[in-house]
Amino acid sequence: MTALISGSLAYDTIMVFNGRFRESILPDKIHMLSVSFLVPELRRNFGGCAGNIAFNARLLGLEARVIAAVGDDFDSYETWMRRHGLSTASVRRIEGLYTAQAYITTDLEDNQITAFHPGAMACSGELALPADTPLSIGIVAPDSREAMIVRAQQLADAGVPFVFDPGQALPLFGGQDLEMFIDQAAWVVVNDYEGQLVQERTGLSPERIAQRCRAYVVTHGGQGSTIHVDGRRITIPPVKAERVVDPTGCGDAYRAGLLYGLTKGLDWETTGRVASLMGSLKIAHAGTQTHAFTFEEFATRYRMAFGHALAR
């Protein structure tokens, strides 16, 4: 069975500012902001939420199929995906447009400023679910507004349980939109900032959100994560990273861990720990798809981190 990963495929241009944004941005001048950052370190990576989630899912041994729209410049990314065992059968090229592009500047405190050009992603709502592959699970990750609405409805109509992950697309949706997604989705995952916005816009508490789907997952960066499920509040501890290099894509790695646990029918405590470890392994590497491990290596790290074995 296959996990459908719906979301963006993008080229990420990552720049590292060897300072702190808060020391360069004056709060009383925010209304007339004009600021420049010297970024001596620059990398261009394969990214986008769908690409990152699928890449990490494959590391865990899941069959992942990305559904996304890309532009004329997709050749190098397509080669990369095929090399890593990721199907491009549901990736459509749109002539005359660029593949989505993200320009991300990170400071020494892991704060980020991002500019995003959607390009061909604006057409991804036109894509239909694959008819040639049975789907066991899906995730609706950040994409165009239309695509996220369409994909959620397609998966709901097909009876495929899916994770709703609004991410950076959250500003595109009002309270009624978000309630619709919560009711359609089997699971909802957000970071703590996004969670606060979802709760404010819907007027729903974490407990109420969890009652309207199967589970509500909130990540807290280096502080771990919280899973609201079946009237319980499960605290998932963080995993100390070997080194902290680049936080970009850590949330996507975490979500791939969730998909693994859900697909394998693991309990929530184990699922959350798998996801937590995935984020820790990613943050130790520069770039969003530059880390690698075998499942045996992952299982060893899991045992070292949590004191018990992970069954495959």
RODO-516167 format. One line per field, with one value per residue: chain; x, y, z of N, C-alpha, C in turn; residue in one letter. Coordinates in pm, whole numbers, plus 50000, padded with zeros to 5 digits. Layout:
// RODO-516167
cadena: c(A,...)
n_c1: c(X,...)
n_c2: c(Y,...)
n_c3: c(Z,...)
ca_c1: c(X,...)
ca_c2: c(Y,...)
ca_c3: c(Z,...)
c_c1: c(X,...)
c_c2: c(Y,...)
c_c3: c(Z,...)
residuo: c(A,...)
//
This chain:
// RODO-516167
cadena: c(A,A,A,A,A,A,A,A,A,A,A,A,A,A,A,A,A,A,A,A,A,A,A,A,A,A,A,A,A,A,A,A,A,A,A,A,A,A,A,A,A,A,A,A,A,A,A,A,A,A,A,A,A,A,A,A,A,A,A,A,A,A,A,A,A,A,A,A,A,A,A,A,A,A,A,A,A,A,A,A,A,A,A,A,A,A,A,A,A,A,A,A,A,A,A,A,A,A,A,A,A,A,A,A,A,A,A,A,A,A,A,A,A,A,A,A,A,A,A,A,A,A,A,A,A,A,A,A,A,A,A,A,A,A,A,A,A,A,A,A,A,A,A,A,A,A,A,A,A,A,A,A,A,A,A,A,A,A,A,A,A,A,A,A,A,A,A,A,A,A,A,A,A,A,A,A,A,A,A,A,A,A,A,A,A,A,A,A,A,A,A,A,A,A,A,A,A,A,A,A,A,A,A,A,A,A,A,A,A,A,A,A,A,A,A,A,A,A,A,A,A,A,A,A,A,A,A,A,A,A,A,A,A,A,A,A,A,A,A,A,A,A,A,A,A,A,A,A,A,A,A,A,A,A,A,A,A,A,A,A,A,A,A,A,A,A,A,A,A,A,A,A,A,A,A,A,A,A,A,A,A,A,A,A,A,A,A,A,A,A,A,A,A,A,A,A,A,A,A,A,A,A,A,A,A,A,A,A,A,A,A,A)
n_c1: c(50085,50032,50151,50008,50148,50069,50141,50383,50648,50966,51241,51483,51649,51890,52007,52249,52261,52503,52436,52193,51855,51701,51877,51912,51674,51472,51224,51059,51073,50950,50743,50855,51040,51358,51600,51909,52085,52399,52497,52709,52707,52551,52315,52164,51889,51698,51361,51053,50744,50611,50808,51010,50880,50817,51074,51185,51001,51058,51313,51242,51132,50877,50634,50601,50413,50424,50207,50188,50236,50471,50737,50901,51165,51223,51388,51637,51549,51362,51528,51670,51463,51385,51621,51618,51412,51152,50834,50738,50505,50265,50330,50297,50407,50402,50393,50592,50609,50783,50914,50808,50970,51170,51313,51520,51628,51828,51897,52141,51996,51821,51595,51383,51348,51144,51094,50862,50799,50530,50491,50444,50301,50060,49885,49828,49589,49443,49497,49422,49348,49569,49477,49580,49701,49656,49572,49685,49704,49716,49861,49786,49966,50131,50042,49898,49609,49370,49446,49485,49228,49088,49231,49193,48917,48904,49044,48886,48644,48726,48765,49010,49216,49365,49636,49612,49804,49860,50071,50291,50096,49883,49793,49624,49372,49054,48859,48629,48713,48926,48792,48649,48858,48954,48737,48728,48975,49171,49374,49538,49813,50033,50270,50360,50310,50148,49940,49831,49724,49535,49361,49273,49142,48940,48816,48833,48943,49248,49159,48898,48948,49079,48868,48717,48856,49080,49319,49517,49807,50076,50372,50674,50923,51251,51155,51009,50697,50333,50060,49723,49477,49204,49100,49327,49646,49939,50276,50554,50894,51180,51452,51789,51996,52284,52426,52338,52249,52087,51760,51571,51316,51284,51033,50897,51032,50954,50682,50690,50771,50540,50362,50479,50443,50162,50092,50203,50056,50135,50142,50053,50252,50486,50477,50497,50755,50913,50871,50982,51252,51314,51306,51524,51740,51738,51799,52067,52197,52287,52055,51756,51716,51944,52037,52089,52014,52003,51728,51797,52001,51850,51677,51861,51944,51700,51662,51879,51801,51554,51552,51432,51343,51262,51017,51002)
n_c2: c(49880,50232,50556,50865,51166,51484,51806,52072,52073,52195,52414,52491,52770,52819,53035,53142,53354,53495,53599,53760,53802,53965,54153,54317,54417,54676,54715,54948,55051,54892,54946,55073,54912,54837,54639,54461,54154,54006,53714,53480,53207,52987,52766,52550,52352,52048,52061,52157,52081,51834,51691,51672,51531,51291,51197,51145,50956,50743,50678,50547,50326,50333,50321,50588,50831,51116,51387,51656,51979,52098,52295,52392,52364,52131,51910,51827,51780,51579,51369,51330,51245,51000,50859,50812,50641,50743,50787,50965,50966,51096,51357,51656,51842,52188,52384,52670,52777,52822,52574,52570,52802,52854,53092,53105,53245,53189,53255,53270,53180,53000,53115,53200,53363,53372,53381,53304,53171,53060,52959,52692,52551,52669,52546,52297,52213,52108,51844,51494,51224,50941,50662,50416,50301,50158,50339,50377,50570,50928,51257,51594,51847,52174,52367,52505,52708,52621,52361,52229,52231,52089,51844,51744,51699,51511,51292,51242,51173,50941,50777,50758,50776,51072,51296,51628,51902,52213,52402,52645,52738,52816,53092,53121,53035,53069,53051,52886,52737,52594,52443,52277,52126,51999,51837,51670,51543,51267,51299,51580,51795,52033,52302,52467,52744,52760,52605,52771,52973,52825,52749,52999,53097,52913,52894,52671,52451,52261,52010,51997,52006,51761,51593,51612,51489,51212,51245,51511,51672,51850,52016,52119,52221,52209,52126,51898,51727,51726,51510,51498,51283,51059,51168,51194,51343,51320,51341,51382,51324,51529,51441,51453,51611,51512,51724,52064,52189,52272,52374,52363,52183,52002,51970,51845,51601,51501,51464,51262,51057,51033,50937,50690,50555,50556,50409,50163,50090,50151,50228,50547,50658,50536,50606,50888,50909,50795,50992,51213,51138,51134,51409,51496,51363,51483,51757,51765,51789,51987,52124,51981,51725,51566,51385,51043,50700,50355,50131,49968,50113,50330,50204,50131,50382,50464,50284,50361,50619,50593,50364,50119,49861,49909,49775,49645)
n_c3: c(50000,49950,50053,50000,49920,49933,49829,49814,49571,49558,49485,49717,49828,50050,50295,50528,50795,50985,51241,51456,51398,51565,51654,51445,51361,51442,51679,51699,51449,51272,51100,50888,50759,50639,50563,50545,50508,50543,50390,50398,50355,50131,49992,49750,49751,49704,49776,49929,50083,50023,49883,50079,50288,50158,50090,50346,50434,50263,50355,50585,50481,50367,50104,49904,49733,49551,49485,49281,49120,48884,48727,48413,48478,48616,48578,48711,48971,48930,48845,49083,49257,49138,49165,49434,49474,49453,49323,49030,48899,48953,48932,48770,48492,48419,48147,48072,48324,48640,48864,49205,49426,49709,49923,50181,50478,50754,51096,51371,51585,51494,51384,51110,50793,50520,50169,49919,49604,49424,49160,48935,49121,49167,49000,49097,49203,48999,48965,48968,49197,49197,48999,48966,49181,49498,49787,50117,50309,50348,50318,50350,50281,50295,50014,49714,49787,49663,49585,49831,49941,49742,49740,49999,49992,49786,49898,50124,49999,49874,50084,50208,50481,50615,50700,50806,50744,50785,50796,50654,50486,50631,50668,50449,50508,50668,50974,50926,50705,50820,51014,50844,50728,50960,51027,50804,50802,50930,51110,51262,51234,51367,51430,51741,51718,51488,51585,51782,51620,51470,51676,51764,51535,51489,51730,51883,52137,52206,52296,52196,51921,51892,51947,51722,51524,51479,51618,51751,51689,51821,51769,51935,51865,51984,52226,52220,52163,52163,52190,52143,52213,52226,52464,52611,52693,52552,52616,52422,52432,52338,52116,52173,51947,51754,51659,51601,51308,51084,51082,50883,50730,50935,51052,50845,50835,51083,51033,50844,51011,51167,50970,50924,51173,51188,50960,51021,51237,51498,51852,52001,52165,52074,51802,51817,51922,51720,51525,51656,51674,51402,51336,51490,51368,51118,51171,51217,50981,50698,50474,50326,50231,50267,50450,50554,50626,50724,50796,51007,51130,51212,51395,51589,51684,51785,51997,52159,52224,52357,52510,52455,52218,51868,51679,51349)
ca_c1: c(50000,50111,50114,50002,50204,50020,50202,50473,50784,51027,51385,51507,51776,51909,52113,52273,52304,52583,52398,52059,51761,51651,51976,51913,51540,51430,51078,50988,51086,50899,50651,50933,51150,51451,51712,51986,52166,52509,52482,52826,52680,52431,52300,52039,51850,51567,51275,50908,50695,50583,50935,51079,50808,50833,51213,51200,50918,51132,51420,51181,51084,50741,50609,50545,50384,50400,50118,50226,50259,50606,50760,50993,51299,51216,51468,51733,51473,51304,51636,51695,51354,51392,51739,51587,51298,51026,50759,50697,50391,50158,50388,50267,50481,50322,50481,50599,50617,50890,50884,50806,51103,51172,51437,51512,51743,51826,51997,52209,51899,51732,51481,51387,51269,51128,51016,50820,50734,50459,50509,50351,50221,49926,49802,49822,49451,49383,49539,49333,49414,49610,49380,49651,49770,49574,49630,49654,49705,49759,49885,49763,50068,50120,50027,49809,49483,49277,49491,49463,49084,49051,49291,49125,48787,48928,49081,48768,48549,48781,48774,49150,49245,49479,49686,49604,49923,49847,50203,50301,49976,49778,49731,49528,49244,48982,48811,48539,48797,49003,48700,48620,48972,48959,48632,48758,49100,49179,49469,49581,49944,50076,50365,50289,50263,50033,49831,49767,49643,49419,49270,49213,49053,48825,48755,48836,49055,49312,49075,48785,48999,49105,48740,48659,48935,49131,49426,49568,49949,50139,50516,50729,51065,51342,51089,50929,50565,50218,49957,49592,49407,49119,49089,49458,49748,50063,50394,50663,51019,51270,51575,51903,52065,52430,52465,52229,52306,51989,51626,51481,51272,51268,50891,50860,51086,50866,50556,50716,50768,50399,50305,50531,50374,50021,50084,50240,49964,50204,50073,50088,50377,50594,50469,50553,50900,50971,50867,51078,51387,51332,51342,51658,51837,51742,51856,52212,52249,52249,51969,51634,51718,52086,52067,52061,52037,51927,51631,51869,52068,51745,51631,51965,51933,51576,51688,51969,51730,51436,51574,51364,51357,51156,50987,50979)
ca_c2: c(50000,50353,50681,50976,51289,51598,51929,52140,52037,52327,52435,52575,52841,52838,53129,53147,53484,53469,53696,53739,53896,54061,54259,54399,54469,54762,54704,55073,55089,54781,54998,55126,54816,54825,54572,54371,54060,53943,53569,53419,53067,52970,52633,52528,52216,51996,52076,52154,51993,51700,51626,51641,51425,51166,51153,51087,50835,50637,50635,50454,50208,50347,50354,50723,50884,51260,51448,51797,52042,52156,52373,52347,52348,52023,51794,51780,51729,51452,51271,51306,51165,50863,50796,50776,50551,50816,50792,51095,50939,51193,51491,51710,51962,52296,52457,52815,52820,52766,52498,52659,52840,52912,53158,53096,53295,53140,53320,53182,53130,52913,53187,53197,53455,53299,53433,53186,53191,52935,52908,52590,52499,52727,52459,52162,52177,52044,51704,51393,51116,50830,50553,50291,50258,50167,50431,50339,50690,51046,51379,51720,51939,52305,52367,52617,52701,52535,52221,52170,52208,51981,51716,51695,51646,51389,51183,51211,51102,50809,50700,50742,50859,51157,51396,51766,51974,52342,52462,52785,52776,52850,53223,53117,52978,53123,52956,52786,52648,52506,52346,52179,52035,51918,51735,51575,51472,51171,51354,51718,51821,52172,52341,52538,52873,52732,52557,52886,53039,52740,52757,53133,53117,52823,52899,52536,52414,52138,51895,51996,51967,51617,51522,51618,51402,51101,51293,51645,51668,51982,52007,52232,52235,52137,52088,51777,51743,51684,51442,51497,51169,50977,51232,51196,51437,51243,51424,51312,51395,51554,51361,51542,51592,51506,51864,52145,52250,52338,52331,52357,52049,51914,51940,51747,51472,51458,51418,51130,50964,51009,50849,50555,50496,50535,50302,50037,50062,50163,50311,50688,50686,50495,50689,51019,50896,50779,51123,51298,51099,51178,51550,51508,51320,51582,51886,51751,51800,52104,52084,51911,51586,51531,51284,50906,50594,50232,50111,49910,50225,50407,50127,50141,50516,50466,50213,50444,50739,50566,50253,49995,49832,49946,49664,49689)
ca_c3: c(50000,49925,50118,49906,49979,49857,49877,49721,49534,49541,49503,49834,49837,50194,50328,50673,50847,51106,51344,51511,51340,51665,51672,51323,51337,51552,51693,51677,51308,51193,51001,50776,50759,50527,50628,50460,50583,50473,50404,50332,50323,50049,49932,49677,49782,49666,49893,49921,50189,49973,49854,50204,50360,50083,50104,50479,50440,50196,50445,50680,50409,50319,49965,49905,49599,49556,49387,49281,48990,48877,48607,48308,48534,48714,48539,48812,49086,48889,48850,49225,49312,49086,49224,49572,49479,49467,49199,48977,48812,48979,48925,48637,48450,48361,48057,48084,48464,48721,48985,49322,49476,49844,49960,50327,50553,50892,51181,51466,51683,51416,51331,50964,50710,50394,50056,49844,49474,49401,49025,48887,49232,49158,48916,49152,49233,48882,48959,49024,49270,49110,48992,48942,49304,49619,49886,50254,50393,50276,50395,50278,50331,50231,49869,49684,49862,49590,49588,49963,49954,49649,49778,50119,49951,49709,49990,50205,49914,49843,50207,50246,50598,50585,50793,50760,50789,50718,50784,50612,50410,50726,50645,50338,50551,50781,51072,50867,50624,50908,51072,50740,50720,51083,51020,50697,50828,51040,51207,51236,51294,51357,51533,51849,51669,51401,51669,51844,51517,51442,51789,51765,51420,51498,51863,51939,52222,52159,52328,52104,51790,51899,51946,51588,51438,51560,51706,51723,51725,51825,51791,52010,51834,52071,52350,52200,52101,52242,52111,52207,52152,52314,52594,52677,52645,52556,52597,52352,52461,52224,52109,52159,51820,51760,51641,51545,51189,50997,51119,50768,50696,51052,51067,50742,50880,51191,50975,50785,51122,51199,50867,50947,51287,51156,50862,51086,51347,51626,51951,51986,52232,51983,51681,51848,51941,51586,51461,51727,51632,51263,51338,51546,51268,51010,51210,51221,50845,50619,50363,50366,50184,50260,50551,50509,50722,50702,50904,51120,51199,51279,51510,51691,51742,51862,52123,52239,52270,52439,52600,52417,52076,51773,51588,51211)
c_c1: c(50089,50058,50118,50047,50164,50079,50298,50599,50852,51178,51402,51645,51792,52028,52126,52332,52376,52561,52259,51965,51720,51750,51981,51779,51495,51278,51003,50997,51025,50805,50723,51059,51228,51580,51778,52074,52277,52503,52597,52805,52549,52432,52168,52004,51720,51478,51128,50857,50672,50712,51008,51013,50829,50975,51234,51118,50990,51248,51369,51121,50942,50737,50537,50528,50346,50301,50141,50238,50394,50623,50860,51131,51311,51313,51559,51662,51412,51408,51666,51588,51362,51510,51710,51456,51164,50958,50727,50574,50278,50210,50368,50348,50386,50415,50475,50608,50739,50833,50888,50947,51089,51310,51434,51641,51726,51931,52054,52117,51793,51600,51495,51300,51264,51047,50987,50750,50663,50477,50401,50263,50078,49831,49777,49681,49381,49410,49439,49413,49455,49509,49447,49718,49675,49645,49588,49638,49747,49798,49861,49853,50057,50133,49949,49680,49385,49316,49463,49315,49041,49104,49224,48990,48803,48957,48962,48667,48595,48794,48917,49178,49369,49511,49667,49717,49923,49979,50199,50184,49864,49716,49626,49387,49186,48931,48721,48615,48866,48913,48663,48733,48977,48857,48660,48877,49084,49268,49508,49715,49987,50195,50292,50235,50139,49913,49756,49677,49518,49316,49201,49110,48929,48750,48754,48959,49125,49226,48957,48830,49020,48977,48679,48742,48989,49240,49473,49710,50007,50287,50566,50878,51151,51282,51002,50797,50457,50114,49829,49510,49327,49109,49218,49546,49883,50180,50505,50792,51099,51386,51691,51979,52216,52490,52346,52288,52203,51849,51530,51445,51254,51122,50844,50911,50998,50737,50573,50717,50626,50336,50353,50455,50229,50004,50110,50150,50030,50121,50127,50220,50495,50596,50531,50703,50974,50979,50970,51220,51414,51373,51483,51765,51850,51818,52008,52277,52200,52168,51855,51633,51862,52126,52029,52089,51962,51827,51699,51941,51966,51698,51733,51960,51808,51598,51779,51895,51623,51445,51499,51366,51238,51136,50959,50837)
c_c2: c(50125,50471,50792,51103,51406,51727,51984,52061,52169,52318,52531,52639,52882,52929,53138,53283,53459,53576,53662,53846,54005,54175,54354,54463,54548,54758,54833,55123,54983,54828,55055,55042,54819,54768,54475,54283,54006,53792,53500,53273,53054,52831,52629,52380,52178,52001,52077,52052,51850,51624,51584,51527,51292,51111,51084,50959,50717,50588,50533,50332,50216,50371,50488,50773,51030,51300,51598,51846,52114,52227,52311,52310,52229,51908,51740,51722,51592,51341,51231,51215,51020,50788,50746,50698,50617,50829,50936,51080,51038,51336,51543,51838,52061,52382,52608,52867,52758,52669,52595,52682,52902,52971,53179,53148,53256,53213,53221,53127,53042,52981,53192,53306,53391,53380,53315,53226,53062,52876,52809,52533,52552,52640,52322,52119,52105,51893,51612,51290,51006,50716,50417,50234,50266,50250,50388,50460,50807,51156,51497,51823,52071,52299,52494,52599,52604,52388,52156,52140,52090,51847,51658,51634,51517,51270,51142,51131,50960,50721,50673,50833,50945,51252,51533,51843,52112,52415,52608,52830,52822,52988,53225,53080,53050,53012,52848,52686,52545,52402,52238,52077,51943,51806,51631,51486,51367,51227,51495,51738,51964,52193,52430,52674,52855,52686,52671,52959,52957,52752,52893,53146,53028,52836,52765,52517,52292,52015,51884,51957,51817,51536,51517,51544,51290,51145,51430,51651,51808,51964,52134,52249,52147,52093,51964,51806,51690,51623,51436,51388,51094,51035,51238,51304,51369,51337,51340,51389,51424,51456,51457,51511,51585,51645,51936,52226,52332,52288,52316,52212,51954,51876,51838,51608,51415,51400,51283,51023,50932,50913,50706,50487,50465,50419,50166,50001,50068,50247,50453,50723,50652,50581,50826,51016,50873,50915,51217,51266,51142,51325,51573,51469,51422,51708,51883,51766,51928,52058,51998,51764,51537,51425,51146,50809,50470,50219,50054,50019,50309,50335,50132,50276,50528,50399,50295,50562,50707,50440,50125,49982,49883,49831,49719,49653)
c_c3: c(50000,50005,50013,49976,49889,49915,49772,49693,49499,49547,49620,49825,49983,50218,50480,50708,50979,51212,51393,51453,51439,51690,51553,51292,51459,51564,51662,51533,51215,51082,50879,50759,50629,50585,50532,50547,50494,50497,50331,50293,50248,49989,49855,49690,49714,49789,49855,50020,50141,49946,49980,50280,50291,50097,50239,50496,50375,50281,50546,50612,50358,50169,49961,49762,49612,49448,49393,49137,48994,48743,48511,48363,48629,48688,48649,48933,49051,48893,48993,49286,49266,49145,49365,49584,49494,49331,49160,48888,48832,48988,48784,48612,48384,48276,48083,48225,48532,48824,49102,49375,49615,49870,50112,50389,50700,50973,51282,51574,51616,51379,51179,50903,50571,50293,49965,49715,49436,49262,48985,48997,49227,49077,48978,49190,49117,48878,49027,49103,49174,49116,48982,49067,49422,49725,50026,50344,50306,50372,50302,50344,50255,50079,49835,49765,49794,49601,49722,49985,49868,49698,49902,50083,49874,49801,50076,50124,49883,49967,50251,50367,50572,50702,50730,50827,50724,50699,50744,50526,50502,50703,50534,50383,50673,50872,51014,50780,50713,50975,50970,50730,50842,51077,50911,50732,50937,51150,51164,51305,51263,51450,51634,51804,51580,51482,51735,51745,51484,51552,51796,51654,51427,51629,51933,52025,52162,52183,52232,51963,51786,51896,51807,51482,51527,51658,51658,51778,51716,51856,51857,51986,51923,52202,52334,52133,52194,52149,52194,52140,52258,52455,52672,52616,52662,52526,52537,52376,52335,52227,52086,52030,51841,51742,51580,51430,51112,51032,51002,50735,50814,51073,50966,50780,50992,51133,50903,50893,51166,51099,50887,51061,51258,51058,50926,51203,51483,51723,51941,52054,52141,51858,51705,51865,51810,51517,51524,51684,51489,51257,51389,51445,51155,51051,51214,51084,50777,50499,50412,50327,50168,50362,50496,50623,50676,50815,51027,51199,51275,51405,51624,51761,51829,51998,52215,52300,52373,52525,52570,52265,51996,51678,51450,51167)
residuo: c(M,T,A,L,I,S,G,S,L,A,Y,D,T,I,M,V,F,N,G,R,F,R,E,S,I,L,P,D,K,I,H,M,L,S,V,S,F,L,V,P,E,L,R,R,N,F,G,G,C,A,G,N,I,A,F,N,A,R,L,L,G,L,E,A,R,V,I,A,A,V,G,D,D,F,D,S,Y,E,T,W,M,R,R,H,G,L,S,T,A,S,V,R,R,I,E,G,L,Y,T,A,Q,A,Y,I,T,T,D,L,E,D,N,Q,I,T,A,F,H,P,G,A,M,A,C,S,G,E,L,A,L,P,A,D,T,P,L,S,I,G,I,V,A,P,D,S,R,E,A,M,I,V,R,A,Q,Q,L,A,D,A,G,V,P,F,V,F,D,P,G,Q,A,L,P,L,F,G,G,Q,D,L,E,M,F,I,D,Q,A,A,W,V,V,V,N,D,Y,E,G,Q,L,V,Q,E,R,T,G,L,S,P,E,R,I,A,Q,R,C,R,A,Y,V,V,T,H,G,G,Q,G,S,T,I,H,V,D,G,R,R,I,T,I,P,P,V,K,A,E,R,V,V,D,P,T,G,C,G,D,A,Y,R,A,G,L,L,Y,G,L,T,K,G,L,D,W,E,T,T,G,R,V,A,S,L,M,G,S,L,K,I,A,H,A,G,T,Q,T,H,A,F,T,F,E,E,F,A,T,R,Y,R,M,A,F,G,H,A,L,A,R)
//
